[in-house]
Amino acid sequence: MVSKLKNINSYFKPILESLSELADKLNVRVYLVGGVVRDLMLGEKIFDLDIVVEADAIDFAHKFADIHKKQFKKHHTFGTATVFFDNHHIDFVTARSEIYSGFGALPRVKPASLKEDLLRRDFTINAMAISLNKSDYGKLLDYYCGEKDLKSGIIRILHDDSFMDDPTRILRAIRFEQRFSFKLEKDTLKLAKKAIGKNAFGLVNPHRLREELILILKEPFPRRYIKRLYELRILSLIDKNIKLNKNDFHIVARIEQAIGFYKASFKRHRQLEEWIIYLMAILHRVESGEAAKFLDTFGFRKGEKIRILSLYGNVDKVKQLNKKVLPHVIYKILNPLSFENIIFFYAYYRGKTIRKRIGIFLDKLISIHLRLKGEDLRRLGFKPPTLYGKLFERLLYAKIDKGFKTFKEEISEAHIIFENCQSKH
């Protein structure tokens, strides 16, 4: 395992050495733990570090942050702290055991040994540690056969009540199973199904379920993850109104393609929040009122809710793009929508005409703006100003349809539109 630490990202090597030096200076045991160890053994990239301290982790992290003059944040409730390094962070936790007052409840914690700390982890592959003390630097501590399960491609819980203690572990099991192309160990799968049958998710704060669901949807190419959630009836248990069919999985597959199209063709536009598009696919057949309740219950943010719920009022509007329409109609229909909405509709509607017009909007129409401003209209004597709003809208549509290139063309068209507005006014 020493070789694994030697191969860690060069950015982290001096950080680990500094941790080791401080641990020996303070005479405390310090370990690299959990998913970081797993990913090191799998040869995956490491972005952040998780450290267990067999002492006061907050005090240790504070001293470490002072040495490196880095930002420090403490969390007294669980005896944890975080130190921030540029684009990375290090989480410190006091070695602890957990006691659950009831299934699905948040645990009470107390200081414990490393072995007890690892026993509270979700799966054996996440219950390994590497010593950072100089006396046995790089030594793997694997009390629960995590290395064996890792080599065998097995997801295994550490005790029979694990999924009932924390039902969100079922979602994490699916995430790791699909990410690494592993399999749920036979008894683990049986216990997961048993917990699902007891509606274990009803015991959990919906906000925690939301976070786990988002993590799943943020995985690369989440189609197989969604399919696994469907196979285990998890989505319908999270909300009884969610009912997927084969066509929904075809939509998810086309979303993957649509996202690829967007990334390759429209790099000047902002990055997509891809997980929102996949959630749209999961919710799109749920009645709008029920979808709104779901989003409220699970505590999604306002901007997320607006984007998702805007699907319901725009399905038929976007369908109009299948007809023969002027360019300004394409703009009028698509411009109010988020990029996430637009890419969902690109995947939802398979027709070449609609897709072509979405491409035209993203490539050309979205960037068309008027040079003419309100102050120009005032300078040119356009009255009353109350008509400016209608004028600008019609002028923009005219520019989109007629392809004006110059400021002079905009002014000329503005005169024509304004005269019409005044006559009707």
SULHUGI-V191267 format. One line per field, one symbol per residue. phi: phi as a letter, one per 40 degrees, with the letter a starting at -180 (. if undefined). A space follows every 10 residues. Layout:
phi->???
//
This chain:
phi->.dccccccdd ccdccccccc ccdcccfbcb bcbgcccdcc ccgccbbbbb bbbcaccccc ccccccdcfb cbbbbcdbgb abbbbfcbab cbbcdabbbc cadgccccba dacddccccc ccbdcbbbbb cbcccadgcc bbcbgccccc ccgbbbccac cdcccacccc ccdcccdccc fcbcddcccc ccccccccfd cccbddcccd ccccdccccd fcdcccccdc dcgcccccac ccbcbdcccc cccccdcccc ccccbbcccc cccccccccd ccccccddcc cccdccdcgc cdcccccccc dccbdccccc ccccbcdccd ccccccccdc cccccccccc cccccccccc cccbccccbc ccbdcccccc gcbccccccc cccccccccc ccgdbbcccc cccccccccc ccccc
//
